[in-house]
Amino acid sequence: MSNKPKNISLRAAEAQLLKIMRPGLHFYQKWTCAKCGERVTGNTPDLLFEQGLHEDCGYITDLRETGCGYSVMASGKAAFDYLDLISTRKKHG
Ligand SMILES: [Zn+2]
């Protein structure tokens, strides 16, 4: 496992998400299972948990210890707004 996914602290994830979240944008929490090492994506959108259950192996990772990541999903207008946000590109007309 040389290419480890990056985890940030829960508080850092929360702070980042507070800045980017808007209607039409959703996120899913991700973390690395502390038992089996698998990358897990939570199935509850728009919430950050302090404990992450890996359903495949049943282990609960303490995300306050390990930190977490997230992936963002956007649809419709929110997707374009989000792209604008991350590219800091000016809108046409
Ligand atoms: Zn696991």
PDB file of the backbone (N, CA, C, O) and the ligand in Angstrom, with CONECT records:
HET     ZN  A 101       1
ATOM      1  N   MET A   1       0.836  -1.201   0.000  1.00  0.00           N
ATOM      2  CA  MET A   1       0.000   0.000   0.000  1.00  0.00           C
ATOM      3  C   MET A   1       0.871   1.252   0.000  1.00  0.00           C
ATOM      4  O   MET A   1       1.070   1.884   1.037  1.00  0.00           O
ATOM      5  N   SER A   2       1.375   1.591  -1.150  1.00  0.00           N
ATOM      6  CA  SER A   2       2.252   2.749  -1.207  1.00  0.00           C
ATOM      7  C   SER A   2       1.482   4.027  -1.474  1.00  0.00           C
ATOM      8  O   SER A   2       1.942   5.124  -1.160  1.00  0.00           O
ATOM      9  N   ASN A   3       0.311   3.871  -2.053  1.00  0.00           N
ATOM     10  CA  ASN A   3      -0.436   5.062  -2.439  1.00  0.00           C
ATOM     11  C   ASN A   3      -1.648   5.253  -1.526  1.00  0.00           C
ATOM     12  O   ASN A   3      -2.785   5.007  -1.927  1.00  0.00           O
ATOM     13  N   LYS A   4      -1.395   5.686  -0.317  1.00  0.00           N
ATOM     14  CA  LYS A   4      -2.458   5.826   0.663  1.00  0.00           C
ATOM     15  C   LYS A   4      -3.345   7.023   0.356  1.00  0.00           C
ATOM     16  O   LYS A   4      -2.837   8.103   0.053  1.00  0.00           O
ATOM     17  N   PRO A   5      -4.659   6.851   0.428  1.00  0.00           N
ATOM     18  CA  PRO A   5      -5.538   8.015   0.280  1.00  0.00           C
ATOM     19  C   PRO A   5      -5.347   8.960   1.454  1.00  0.00           C
ATOM     20  O   PRO A   5      -5.021   8.551   2.568  1.00  0.00           O
ATOM     21  N   LYS A   6      -5.556  10.206   1.173  1.00  0.00           N
ATOM     22  CA  LYS A   6      -5.294  11.213   2.185  1.00  0.00           C
ATOM     23  C   LYS A   6      -6.515  11.418   3.092  1.00  0.00           C
ATOM     24  O   LYS A   6      -7.636  11.607   2.621  1.00  0.00           O
ATOM     25  N   ASN A   7      -6.266  11.376   4.372  1.00  0.00           N
ATOM     26  CA  ASN A   7      -7.311  11.707   5.325  1.00  0.00           C
ATOM     27  C   ASN A   7      -6.997  13.041   5.971  1.00  0.00           C
ATOM     28  O   ASN A   7      -5.835  13.374   6.207  1.00  0.00           O
ATOM     29  N   ILE A   8      -8.026  13.788   6.250  1.00  0.00           N
ATOM     30  CA  ILE A   8      -7.870  15.016   7.003  1.00  0.00           C
ATOM     31  C   ILE A   8      -8.695  14.883   8.271  1.00  0.00           C
ATOM     32  O   ILE A   8      -9.534  13.987   8.372  1.00  0.00           O
ATOM     33  N   SER A   9      -8.472  15.751   9.227  1.00  0.00           N
ATOM     34  CA  SER A   9      -9.209  15.637  10.481  1.00  0.00           C
ATOM     35  C   SER A   9     -10.690  15.902  10.246  1.00  0.00           C
ATOM     36  O   SER A   9     -11.067  16.577   9.288  1.00  0.00           O
ATOM     37  N   LEU A  10     -11.511  15.372  11.117  1.00  0.00           N
ATOM     38  CA  LEU A  10     -12.953  15.602  11.013  1.00  0.00           C
ATOM     39  C   LEU A  10     -13.266  17.088  10.981  1.00  0.00           C
ATOM     40  O   LEU A  10     -14.104  17.536  10.199  1.00  0.00           O
ATOM     41  N   ARG A  11     -12.595  17.846  11.827  1.00  0.00           N
ATOM     42  CA  ARG A  11     -12.863  19.284  11.891  1.00  0.00           C
ATOM     43  C   ARG A  11     -12.469  19.982  10.589  1.00  0.00           C
ATOM     44  O   ARG A  11     -13.158  20.891  10.125  1.00  0.00           O
ATOM     45  N   ALA A  12     -11.364  19.549  10.015  1.00  0.00           N
ATOM     46  CA  ALA A  12     -10.939  20.148   8.746  1.00  0.00           C
ATOM     47  C   ALA A  12     -11.935  19.815   7.641  1.00  0.00           C
ATOM     48  O   ALA A  12     -12.266  20.665   6.814  1.00  0.00           O
ATOM     49  N   ALA A  13     -12.409  18.569   7.635  1.00  0.00           N
ATOM     50  CA  ALA A  13     -13.394  18.173   6.630  1.00  0.00           C
ATOM     51  C   ALA A  13     -14.668  18.990   6.793  1.00  0.00           C
ATOM     52  O   ALA A  13     -15.253  19.456   5.816  1.00  0.00           O
ATOM     53  N   GLU A  14     -15.085  19.155   8.037  1.00  0.00           N
ATOM     54  CA  GLU A  14     -16.295  19.926   8.312  1.00  0.00           C
ATOM     55  C   GLU A  14     -16.133  21.368   7.824  1.00  0.00           C
ATOM     56  O   GLU A  14     -17.030  21.926   7.193  1.00  0.00           O
ATOM     57  N   ALA A  15     -14.981  21.956   8.127  1.00  0.00           N
ATOM     58  CA  ALA A  15     -14.743  23.346   7.729  1.00  0.00           C
ATOM     59  C   ALA A  15     -14.756  23.489   6.210  1.00  0.00           C
ATOM     60  O   ALA A  15     -15.331  24.438   5.676  1.00  0.00           O
ATOM     61  N   GLN A  16     -14.118  22.540   5.512  1.00  0.00           N
ATOM     62  CA  GLN A  16     -14.102  22.599   4.046  1.00  0.00           C
ATOM     63  C   GLN A  16     -15.499  22.453   3.479  1.00  0.00           C
ATOM     64  O   GLN A  16     -15.887  23.168   2.556  1.00  0.00           O
ATOM     65  N   LEU A  17     -16.251  21.516   4.042  1.00  0.00           N
ATOM     66  CA  LEU A  17     -17.585  21.246   3.505  1.00  0.00           C
ATOM     67  C   LEU A  17     -18.536  22.405   3.767  1.00  0.00           C
ATOM     68  O   LEU A  17     -19.394  22.704   2.937  1.00  0.00           O
ATOM     69  N   LEU A  18     -18.390  23.057   4.914  1.00  0.00           N
ATOM     70  CA  LEU A  18     -19.240  24.212   5.202  1.00  0.00           C
ATOM     71  C   LEU A  18     -19.043  25.302   4.157  1.00  0.00           C
ATOM     72  O   LEU A  18     -19.968  26.045   3.828  1.00  0.00           O
ATOM     73  N   LYS A  19     -17.826  25.382   3.645  1.00  0.00           N
ATOM     74  CA  LYS A  19     -17.545  26.408   2.643  1.00  0.00           C
ATOM     75  C   LYS A  19     -18.141  26.076   1.283  1.00  0.00           C
ATOM     76  O   LYS A  19     -18.570  26.975   0.560  1.00  0.00           O
ATOM     77  N   ILE A  20     -18.171  24.808   0.930  1.00  0.00           N
ATOM     78  CA  ILE A  20     -18.571  24.472  -0.440  1.00  0.00           C
ATOM     79  C   ILE A  20     -20.015  23.986  -0.567  1.00  0.00           C
ATOM     80  O   ILE A  20     -20.577  23.985  -1.662  1.00  0.00           O
ATOM     81  N   MET A  21     -20.623  23.569   0.566  1.00  0.00           N
ATOM     82  CA  MET A  21     -21.955  22.992   0.442  1.00  0.00           C
ATOM     83  C   MET A  21     -22.991  24.036   0.046  1.00  0.00           C
ATOM     84  O   MET A  21     -22.970  25.178   0.506  1.00  0.00           O
ATOM     85  N   ARG A  22     -23.899  23.601  -0.824  1.00  0.00           N
ATOM     86  CA  ARG A  22     -25.020  24.432  -1.256  1.00  0.00           C
ATOM     87  C   ARG A  22     -26.100  23.495  -1.793  1.00  0.00           C
ATOM     88  O   ARG A  22     -25.838  22.311  -2.004  1.00  0.00           O
ATOM     89  N   PRO A  23     -27.311  24.010  -2.016  1.00  0.00           N
ATOM     90  CA  PRO A  23     -28.377  23.129  -2.520  1.00  0.00           C
ATOM     91  C   PRO A  23     -27.958  22.429  -3.812  1.00  0.00           C
ATOM     92  O   PRO A  23     -27.404  23.059  -4.713  1.00  0.00           O
ATOM     93  N   GLY A  24     -28.220  21.142  -3.900  1.00  0.00           N
ATOM     94  CA  GLY A  24     -27.867  20.381  -5.086  1.00  0.00           C
ATOM     95  C   GLY A  24     -26.507  19.712  -4.996  1.00  0.00           C
ATOM     96  O   GLY A  24     -26.136  18.906  -5.850  1.00  0.00           O
ATOM     97  N   LEU A  25     -25.773  20.056  -3.954  1.00  0.00           N
ATOM     98  CA  LEU A  25     -24.452  19.473  -3.750  1.00  0.00           C
ATOM     99  C   LEU A  25     -24.517  18.520  -2.556  1.00  0.00           C
ATOM    100  O   LEU A  25     -25.082  18.847  -1.513  1.00  0.00           O
ATOM    101  N   HIS A  26     -23.935  17.354  -2.726  1.00  0.00           N
ATOM    102  CA  HIS A  26     -23.968  16.374  -1.636  1.00  0.00           C
ATOM    103  C   HIS A  26     -22.591  15.769  -1.458  1.00  0.00           C
ATOM    104  O   HIS A  26     -21.803  15.690  -2.401  1.00  0.00           O
ATOM    105  N   PHE A  27     -22.315  15.345  -0.240  1.00  0.00           N
ATOM    106  CA  PHE A  27     -21.026  14.681  -0.014  1.00  0.00           C
ATOM    107  C   PHE A  27     -21.235  13.357   0.698  1.00  0.00           C
ATOM    108  O   PHE A  27     -22.225  13.149   1.400  1.00  0.00           O
ATOM    109  N   TYR A  28     -20.274  12.474   0.497  1.00  0.00           N
ATOM    110  CA  TYR A  28     -20.241  11.199   1.200  1.00  0.00           C
ATOM    111  C   TYR A  28     -18.897  11.082   1.910  1.00  0.00           C
ATOM    112  O   TYR A  28     -17.840  11.295   1.318  1.00  0.00           O
ATOM    113  N   GLN A  29     -18.964  10.742   3.176  1.00  0.00           N
ATOM    114  CA  GLN A  29     -17.745  10.604   3.965  1.00  0.00           C
ATOM    115  C   GLN A  29     -16.978   9.345   3.534  1.00  0.00           C
ATOM    116  O   GLN A  29     -17.573   8.310   3.232  1.00  0.00           O
ATOM    117  N   LYS A  30     -15.659   9.459   3.514  1.00  0.00           N
ATOM    118  CA  LYS A  30     -14.815   8.314   3.177  1.00  0.00           C
ATOM    119  C   LYS A  30     -13.768   8.148   4.257  1.00  0.00           C
ATOM    120  O   LYS A  30     -13.339   9.120   4.880  1.00  0.00           O
ATOM    121  N   TRP A  31     -13.369   6.933   4.468  1.00  0.00           N
ATOM    122  CA  TRP A  31     -12.309   6.698   5.445  1.00  0.00           C
ATOM    123  C   TRP A  31     -11.633   5.378   5.123  1.00  0.00           C
ATOM    124  O   TRP A  31     -12.100   4.598   4.293  1.00  0.00           O
ATOM    125  N   THR A  32     -10.508   5.152   5.811  1.00  0.00           N
ATOM    126  CA  THR A  32      -9.786   3.900   5.647  1.00  0.00           C
ATOM    127  C   THR A  32     -10.056   3.029   6.860  1.00  0.00           C
ATOM    128  O   THR A  32      -9.778   3.434   7.989  1.00  0.00           O
ATOM    129  N   CYS A  33     -10.590   1.846   6.640  1.00  0.00           N
ATOM    130  CA  CYS A  33     -10.906   0.940   7.735  1.00  0.00           C
ATOM    131  C   CYS A  33      -9.633   0.607   8.517  1.00  0.00           C
ATOM    132  O   CYS A  33      -8.636   0.173   7.940  1.00  0.00           O
ATOM    133  N   ALA A  34      -9.679   0.818   9.844  1.00  0.00           N
ATOM    134  CA  ALA A  34      -8.490   0.608  10.672  1.00  0.00           C
ATOM    135  C   ALA A  34      -8.173  -0.869  10.863  1.00  0.00           C
ATOM    136  O   ALA A  34      -7.079  -1.206  11.315  1.00  0.00           O
ATOM    137  N   LYS A  35      -9.096  -1.749  10.533  1.00  0.00           N
ATOM    138  CA  LYS A  35      -8.846  -3.180  10.694  1.00  0.00           C
ATOM    139  C   LYS A  35      -8.290  -3.799   9.417  1.00  0.00           C
ATOM    140  O   LYS A  35      -7.237  -4.435   9.435  1.00  0.00           O
ATOM    141  N   CYS A  36      -9.007  -3.608   8.306  1.00  0.00           N
ATOM    142  CA  CYS A  36      -8.624  -4.320   7.086  1.00  0.00           C
ATOM    143  C   CYS A  36      -7.952  -3.403   6.060  1.00  0.00           C
ATOM    144  O   CYS A  36      -7.419  -3.885   5.060  1.00  0.00           O
ATOM    145  N   GLY A  37      -7.972  -2.084   6.297  1.00  0.00           N
ATOM    146  CA  GLY A  37      -7.255  -1.174   5.420  1.00  0.00           C
ATOM    147  C   GLY A  37      -7.988  -0.784   4.164  1.00  0.00           C
ATOM    148  O   GLY A  37      -7.451  -0.061   3.325  1.00  0.00           O
ATOM    149  N   GLU A  38      -9.215  -1.258   4.024  1.00  0.00           N
ATOM    150  CA  GLU A  38      -9.976  -0.931   2.817  1.00  0.00           C
ATOM    151  C   GLU A  38     -10.503   0.501   2.890  1.00  0.00           C
ATOM    152  O   GLU A  38     -10.828   1.007   3.964  1.00  0.00           O
ATOM    153  N   ARG A  39     -10.579   1.136   1.727  1.00  0.00           N
ATOM    154  CA  ARG A  39     -11.168   2.471   1.656  1.00  0.00           C
ATOM    155  C   ARG A  39     -12.679   2.327   1.627  1.00  0.00           C
ATOM    156  O   ARG A  39     -13.230   1.635   0.770  1.00  0.00           O
ATOM    157  N   VAL A  40     -13.340   2.979   2.558  1.00  0.00           N
ATOM    158  CA  VAL A  40     -14.785   2.820   2.715  1.00  0.00           C
ATOM    159  C   VAL A  40     -15.477   4.138   2.394  1.00  0.00           C
ATOM    160  O   VAL A  40     -15.007   5.205   2.789  1.00  0.00           O
ATOM    161  N   THR A  41     -16.592   4.060   1.678  1.00  0.00           N
ATOM    162  CA  THR A  41     -17.423   5.233   1.443  1.00  0.00           C
ATOM    163  C   THR A  41     -18.726   5.060   2.204  1.00  0.00           C
ATOM    164  O   THR A  41     -19.424   4.063   2.023  1.00  0.00           O
ATOM    165  N   GLY A  42     -19.053   6.009   3.041  1.00  0.00           N
ATOM    166  CA  GLY A  42     -20.298   5.951   3.796  1.00  0.00           C
ATOM    167  C   GLY A  42     -21.499   6.014   2.875  1.00  0.00           C
ATOM    168  O   GLY A  42     -21.406   6.527   1.759  1.00  0.00           O
ATOM    169  N   ASN A  43     -22.636   5.490   3.341  1.00  0.00           N
ATOM    170  CA  ASN A  43     -23.816   5.514   2.477  1.00  0.00           C
ATOM    171  C   ASN A  43     -24.859   6.527   2.939  1.00  0.00           C
ATOM    172  O   ASN A  43     -25.983   6.533   2.437  1.00  0.00           O
ATOM    173  N   THR A  44     -24.498   7.372   3.879  1.00  0.00           N
ATOM    174  CA  THR A  44     -25.403   8.443   4.293  1.00  0.00           C
ATOM    175  C   THR A  44     -24.866   9.767   3.781  1.00  0.00           C
ATOM    176  O   THR A  44     -23.791  10.201   4.196  1.00  0.00           O
ATOM    177  N   PRO A  45     -25.608  10.423   2.871  1.00  0.00           N
ATOM    178  CA  PRO A  45     -25.102  11.673   2.319  1.00  0.00           C
ATOM    179  C   PRO A  45     -25.171  12.822   3.315  1.00  0.00           C
ATOM    180  O   PRO A  45     -26.035  12.856   4.191  1.00  0.00           O
ATOM    181  N   ASP A  46     -24.254  13.752   3.165  1.00  0.00           N
ATOM    182  CA  ASP A  46     -24.304  15.056   3.831  1.00  0.00           C
ATOM    183  C   ASP A  46     -24.146  14.998   5.343  1.00  0.00           C
ATOM    184  O   ASP A  46     -24.537  15.933   6.042  1.00  0.00           O
ATOM    185  N   LEU A  47     -23.582  13.917   5.854  1.00  0.00           N
ATOM    186  CA  LEU A  47     -23.317  13.852   7.283  1.00  0.00           C
ATOM    187  C   LEU A  47     -21.905  13.341   7.514  1.00  0.00           C
ATOM    188  O   LEU A  47     -21.424  12.460   6.801  1.00  0.00           O
ATOM    189  N   LEU A  48     -21.244  13.908   8.525  1.00  0.00           N
ATOM    190  CA  LEU A  48     -19.947  13.402   8.954  1.00  0.00           C
ATOM    191  C   LEU A  48     -20.132  12.663  10.279  1.00  0.00           C
ATOM    192  O   LEU A  48     -20.759  13.175  11.207  1.00  0.00           O
ATOM    193  N   PHE A  49     -19.588  11.472  10.350  1.00  0.00           N
ATOM    194  CA  PHE A  49     -19.711  10.673  11.567  1.00  0.00           C
ATOM    195  C   PHE A  49     -18.364  10.590  12.272  1.00  0.00           C
ATOM    196  O   PHE A  49     -17.308  10.700  11.649  1.00  0.00           O
ATOM    197  N   GLU A  50     -18.427  10.393  13.591  1.00  0.00           N
ATOM    198  CA  GLU A  50     -17.187  10.241  14.362  1.00  0.00           C
ATOM    199  C   GLU A  50     -16.712   8.804  14.355  1.00  0.00           C
ATOM    200  O   GLU A  50     -15.551   8.518  14.647  1.00  0.00           O
ATOM    201  N   GLN A  51     -17.642   7.879  14.011  1.00  0.00           N
ATOM    202  CA  GLN A  51     -17.280   6.476  13.927  1.00  0.00           C
ATOM    203  C   GLN A  51     -17.772   5.934  12.598  1.00  0.00           C
ATOM    204  O   GLN A  51     -18.901   6.196  12.184  1.00  0.00           O
ATOM    205  N   GLY A  52     -16.907   5.174  11.935  1.00  0.00           N
ATOM    206  CA  GLY A  52     -17.276   4.658  10.624  1.00  0.00           C
ATOM    207  C   GLY A  52     -17.352   3.144  10.630  1.00  0.00           C
ATOM    208  O   GLY A  52     -16.356   2.467  10.885  1.00  0.00           O
ATOM    209  N   LEU A  53     -18.536   2.610  10.350  1.00  0.00           N
ATOM    210  CA  LEU A  53     -18.714   1.162  10.283  1.00  0.00           C
ATOM    211  C   LEU A  53     -18.378   0.656   8.886  1.00  0.00           C
ATOM    212  O   LEU A  53     -18.949   1.102   7.892  1.00  0.00           O
ATOM    213  N   HIS A  54     -17.442  -0.282   8.833  1.00  0.00           N
ATOM    214  CA  HIS A  54     -17.153  -0.960   7.573  1.00  0.00           C
ATOM    215  C   HIS A  54     -18.038  -2.191   7.510  1.00  0.00           C
ATOM    216  O   HIS A  54     -17.805  -3.160   8.232  1.00  0.00           O
ATOM    217  N   GLU A  55     -19.047  -2.165   6.656  1.00  0.00           N
ATOM    218  CA  GLU A  55     -20.048  -3.233   6.662  1.00  0.00           C
ATOM    219  C   GLU A  55     -19.463  -4.578   6.245  1.00  0.00           C
ATOM    220  O   GLU A  55     -19.948  -5.620   6.687  1.00  0.00           O
ATOM    221  N   ASP A  56     -18.445  -4.575   5.414  1.00  0.00           N
ATOM    222  CA  ASP A  56     -17.870  -5.840   4.941  1.00  0.00           C
ATOM    223  C   ASP A  56     -17.184  -6.613   6.060  1.00  0.00           C
ATOM    224  O   ASP A  56     -17.298  -7.837   6.127  1.00  0.00           O
ATOM    225  N   CYS A  57     -16.469  -5.907   6.943  1.00  0.00           N
ATOM    226  CA  CYS A  57     -15.729  -6.631   7.989  1.00  0.00           C
ATOM    227  C   CYS A  57     -16.297  -6.362   9.372  1.00  0.00           C
ATOM    228  O   CYS A  57     -15.885  -7.003  10.339  1.00  0.00           O
ATOM    229  N   GLY A  58     -17.234  -5.428   9.485  1.00  0.00           N
ATOM    230  CA  GLY A  58     -17.896  -5.199  10.755  1.00  0.00           C
ATOM    231  C   GLY A  58     -17.132  -4.330  11.734  1.00  0.00           C
ATOM    232  O   GLY A  58     -17.582  -4.107  12.858  1.00  0.00           O
ATOM    233  N   TYR A  59     -15.968  -3.834  11.306  1.00  0.00           N
ATOM    234  CA  TYR A  59     -15.156  -3.057  12.224  1.00  0.00           C
ATOM    235  C   TYR A  59     -15.574  -1.587  12.220  1.00  0.00           C
ATOM    236  O   TYR A  59     -15.906  -1.023  11.177  1.00  0.00           O
ATOM    237  N   ILE A  60     -15.548  -0.976  13.416  1.00  0.00           N
ATOM    238  CA  ILE A  60     -15.885   0.436  13.530  1.00  0.00           C
ATOM    239  C   ILE A  60     -14.606   1.233  13.778  1.00  0.00           C
ATOM    240  O   ILE A  60     -13.944   1.070  14.802  1.00  0.00           O
ATOM    241  N   THR A  61     -14.279   2.085  12.834  1.00  0.00           N
ATOM    242  CA  THR A  61     -13.070   2.906  12.926  1.00  0.00           C
ATOM    243  C   THR A  61     -13.406   4.214  13.629  1.00  0.00           C
ATOM    244  O   THR A  61     -14.419   4.847  13.333  1.00  0.00           O
ATOM    245  N   ASP A  62     -12.545   4.613  14.562  1.00  0.00           N
ATOM    246  CA  ASP A  62     -12.726   5.883  15.261  1.00  0.00           C
ATOM    247  C   ASP A  62     -12.179   7.008  14.387  1.00  0.00           C
ATOM    248  O   ASP A  62     -10.969   7.219  14.317  1.00  0.00           O
ATOM    249  N   LEU A  63     -13.067   7.716  13.732  1.00  0.00           N
ATOM    250  CA  LEU A  63     -12.650   8.711  12.737  1.00  0.00           C
ATOM    251  C   LEU A  63     -12.093   9.976  13.390  1.00  0.00           C
ATOM    252  O   LEU A  63     -11.466  10.798  12.720  1.00  0.00           O
ATOM    253  N   ARG A  64     -12.322  10.134  14.698  1.00  0.00           N
ATOM    254  CA  ARG A  64     -11.681  11.245  15.401  1.00  0.00           C
ATOM    255  C   ARG A  64     -10.183  11.004  15.490  1.00  0.00           C
ATOM    256  O   ARG A  64      -9.389  11.942  15.564  1.00  0.00           O
ATOM    257  N   GLU A  65      -9.805   9.706  15.481  1.00  0.00           N
ATOM    258  CA  GLU A  65      -8.393   9.334  15.530  1.00  0.00           C
ATOM    259  C   GLU A  65      -7.756   9.348  14.148  1.00  0.00           C
ATOM    260  O   GLU A  65      -6.667   9.885  13.949  1.00  0.00           O
ATOM    261  N   THR A  66      -8.470   8.738  13.189  1.00  0.00           N
ATOM    262  CA  THR A  66      -7.845   8.497  11.888  1.00  0.00           C
ATOM    263  C   THR A  66      -8.089   9.630  10.895  1.00  0.00           C
ATOM    264  O   THR A  66      -7.363   9.759   9.909  1.00  0.00           O
ATOM    265  N   GLY A  67      -9.108  10.452  11.150  1.00  0.00           N
ATOM    266  CA  GLY A  67      -9.504  11.436  10.160  1.00  0.00           C
ATOM    267  C   GLY A  67     -10.301  10.769   9.056  1.00  0.00           C
ATOM    268  O   GLY A  67     -10.564   9.567   9.106  1.00  0.00           O
ATOM    269  N   CYS A  68     -10.682  11.548   8.067  1.00  0.00           N
ATOM    270  CA  CYS A  68     -11.507  11.007   7.000  1.00  0.00           C
ATOM    271  C   CYS A  68     -11.334  11.858   5.752  1.00  0.00           C
ATOM    272  O   CYS A  68     -10.653  12.884   5.766  1.00  0.00           O
ATOM    273  N   GLY A  69     -11.953  11.417   4.695  1.00  0.00           N
ATOM    274  CA  GLY A  69     -12.018  12.212   3.482  1.00  0.00           C
ATOM    275  C   GLY A  69     -13.477  12.301   3.071  1.00  0.00           C
ATOM    276  O   GLY A  69     -14.367  11.928   3.835  1.00  0.00           O
ATOM    277  N   TYR A  70     -13.719  12.787   1.883  1.00  0.00           N
ATOM    278  CA  TYR A  70     -15.095  12.843   1.399  1.00  0.00           C
ATOM    279  C   TYR A  70     -15.067  12.972  -0.110  1.00  0.00           C
ATOM    280  O   TYR A  70     -14.077  13.410  -0.697  1.00  0.00           O
ATOM    281  N   SER A  71     -16.169  12.585  -0.725  1.00  0.00           N
ATOM    282  CA  SER A  71     -16.324  12.861  -2.150  1.00  0.00           C
ATOM    283  C   SER A  71     -17.583  13.684  -2.326  1.00  0.00           C
ATOM    284  O   SER A  71     -18.569  13.499  -1.613  1.00  0.00           O
ATOM    285  N   VAL A  72     -17.538  14.586  -3.277  1.00  0.00           N
ATOM    286  CA  VAL A  72     -18.642  15.519  -3.496  1.00  0.00           C
ATOM    287  C   VAL A  72     -19.374  15.148  -4.773  1.00  0.00           C
ATOM    288  O   VAL A  72     -18.758  14.890  -5.807  1.00  0.00           O
ATOM    289  N   MET A  73     -20.693  15.126  -4.687  1.00  0.00           N
ATOM    290  CA  MET A  73     -21.535  14.885  -5.853  1.00  0.00           C
ATOM    291  C   MET A  73     -22.381  16.131  -6.088  1.00  0.00           C
ATOM    292  O   MET A  73     -22.898  16.730  -5.145  1.00  0.00           O
ATOM    293  N   ALA A  74     -22.514  16.504  -7.321  1.00  0.00           N
ATOM    294  CA  ALA A  74     -23.325  17.678  -7.635  1.00  0.00           C
ATOM    295  C   ALA A  74     -24.187  17.379  -8.839  1.00  0.00           C
ATOM    296  O   ALA A  74     -23.813  16.582  -9.699  1.00  0.00           O
ATOM    297  N   SER A  75     -25.335  18.013  -8.899  1.00  0.00           N
ATOM    298  CA  SER A  75     -26.194  17.841 -10.058  1.00  0.00           C
ATOM    299  C   SER A  75     -26.778  19.186 -10.466  1.00  0.00           C
ATOM    300  O   SER A  75     -26.885  20.102  -9.651  1.00  0.00           O
ATOM    301  N   GLY A  76     -27.150  19.291 -11.727  1.00  0.00           N
ATOM    302  CA  GLY A  76     -27.798  20.497 -12.216  1.00  0.00           C
ATOM    303  C   GLY A  76     -26.940  21.729 -12.039  1.00  0.00           C
ATOM    304  O   GLY A  76     -25.725  21.697 -12.234  1.00  0.00           O
ATOM    305  N   LYS A  77     -27.591  22.809 -11.668  1.00  0.00           N
ATOM    306  CA  LYS A  77     -26.921  24.087 -11.554  1.00  0.00           C
ATOM    307  C   LYS A  77     -25.806  24.042 -10.504  1.00  0.00           C
ATOM    308  O   LYS A  77     -24.762  24.678 -10.655  1.00  0.00           O
ATOM    309  N   ALA A  78     -26.051  23.284  -9.452  1.00  0.00           N
ATOM    310  CA  ALA A  78     -25.063  23.213  -8.380  1.00  0.00           C
ATOM    311  C   ALA A  78     -23.732  22.685  -8.893  1.00  0.00           C
ATOM    312  O   ALA A  78     -22.666  23.090  -8.428  1.00  0.00           O
ATOM    313  N   ALA A  79     -23.808  21.769  -9.864  1.00  0.00           N
ATOM    314  CA  ALA A  79     -22.575  21.218 -10.413  1.00  0.00           C
ATOM    315  C   ALA A  79     -21.748  22.299 -11.095  1.00  0.00           C
ATOM    316  O   ALA A  79     -20.527  22.350 -10.952  1.00  0.00           O
ATOM    317  N   PHE A  80     -22.431  23.157 -11.834  1.00  0.00           N
ATOM    318  CA  PHE A  80     -21.713  24.235 -12.517  1.00  0.00           C
ATOM    319  C   PHE A  80     -21.171  25.245 -11.516  1.00  0.00           C
ATOM    320  O   PHE A  80     -20.051  25.737 -11.657  1.00  0.00           O
ATOM    321  N   ASP A  81     -21.973  25.545 -10.508  1.00  0.00           N
ATOM    322  CA  ASP A  81     -21.507  26.457  -9.463  1.00  0.00           C
ATOM    323  C   ASP A  81     -20.265  25.898  -8.785  1.00  0.00           C
ATOM    324  O   ASP A  81     -19.312  26.618  -8.488  1.00  0.00           O
ATOM    325  N   TYR A  82     -20.308  24.578  -8.549  1.00  0.00           N
ATOM    326  CA  TYR A  82     -19.191  23.949  -7.855  1.00  0.00           C
ATOM    327  C   TYR A  82     -17.933  23.991  -8.716  1.00  0.00           C
ATOM    328  O   TYR A  82     -16.840  24.262  -8.218  1.00  0.00           O
ATOM    329  N   LEU A  83     -18.094  23.720 -10.009  1.00  0.00           N
ATOM    330  CA  LEU A  83     -16.946  23.782 -10.914  1.00  0.00           C
ATOM    331  C   LEU A  83     -16.376  25.199 -10.944  1.00  0.00           C
ATOM    332  O   LEU A  83     -15.160  25.389 -10.943  1.00  0.00           O
ATOM    333  N   ASP A  84     -17.256  26.177 -10.972  1.00  0.00           N
ATOM    334  CA  ASP A  84     -16.808  27.563 -10.924  1.00  0.00           C
ATOM    335  C   ASP A  84     -16.019  27.822  -9.654  1.00  0.00           C
ATOM    336  O   ASP A  84     -14.976  28.475  -9.662  1.00  0.00           O
ATOM    337  N   LEU A  85     -16.548  27.291  -8.568  1.00  0.00           N
ATOM    338  CA  LEU A  85     -15.935  27.512  -7.266  1.00  0.00           C
ATOM    339  C   LEU A  85     -14.519  26.944  -7.219  1.00  0.00           C
ATOM    340  O   LEU A  85     -13.595  27.603  -6.743  1.00  0.00           O
ATOM    341  N   ILE A  86     -14.353  25.716  -7.716  1.00  0.00           N
ATOM    342  CA  ILE A  86     -13.049  25.091  -7.572  1.00  0.00           C
ATOM    343  C   ILE A  86     -12.071  25.559  -8.639  1.00  0.00           C
ATOM    344  O   ILE A  86     -10.859  25.453  -8.453  1.00  0.00           O
ATOM    345  N   SER A  87     -12.575  26.071  -9.749  1.00  0.00           N
ATOM    346  CA  SER A  87     -11.645  26.537 -10.774  1.00  0.00           C
ATOM    347  C   SER A  87     -11.444  28.045 -10.693  1.00  0.00           C
ATOM    348  O   SER A  87     -10.568  28.596 -11.360  1.00  0.00           O
ATOM    349  N   THR A  88     -12.262  28.718  -9.868  1.00  0.00           N
ATOM    350  CA  THR A  88     -12.257  30.171  -9.731  1.00  0.00           C
ATOM    351  C   THR A  88     -12.334  30.871 -11.081  1.00  0.00           C
ATOM    352  O   THR A  88     -11.775  31.947 -11.293  1.00  0.00           O
ATOM    353  N   ARG A  89     -13.065  30.199 -11.997  1.00  0.00           N
ATOM    354  CA  ARG A  89     -13.214  30.737 -13.340  1.00  0.00           C
ATOM    355  C   ARG A  89     -14.377  31.728 -13.358  1.00  0.00           C
ATOM    356  O   ARG A  89     -15.364  31.546 -12.645  1.00  0.00           O
ATOM    357  N   LYS A  90     -14.262  32.742 -14.148  1.00  0.00           N
ATOM    358  CA  LYS A  90     -15.360  33.699 -14.282  1.00  0.00           C
ATOM    359  C   LYS A  90     -16.439  33.126 -15.182  1.00  0.00           C
ATOM    360  O   LYS A  90     -16.151  32.420 -16.149  1.00  0.00           O
ATOM    361  N   LYS A  91     -17.683  33.436 -14.854  1.00  0.00           N
ATOM    362  CA  LYS A  91     -18.803  32.984 -15.668  1.00  0.00           C
ATOM    363  C   LYS A  91     -18.927  33.839 -16.924  1.00  0.00           C
ATOM    364  O   LYS A  91     -18.571  35.018 -16.938  1.00  0.00           O
ATOM    365  N   HIS A  92     -19.446  33.207 -17.985  1.00  0.00           N
ATOM    366  CA  HIS A  92     -19.782  33.974 -19.178  1.00  0.00           C
ATOM    367  C   HIS A  92     -21.105  34.703 -18.954  1.00  0.00           C
ATOM    368  O   HIS A  92     -22.003  34.175 -18.299  1.00  0.00           O
ATOM    369  N   GLY A  93     -21.225  35.900 -19.491  1.00  0.00           N
ATOM    370  CA  GLY A  93     -22.434  36.690 -19.538  1.00  0.00           C
ATOM    371  C   GLY A  93     -23.347  36.435 -18.355  1.00  0.00           C
ATOM    372  O   GLY A  93     -24.416  37.037 -18.259  1.00  0.00           O
TER     373      GLY A  93
HETATM  374 ZN    ZN A 101     -12.734  -3.284   7.269  1.00  0.00          ZN2+
END
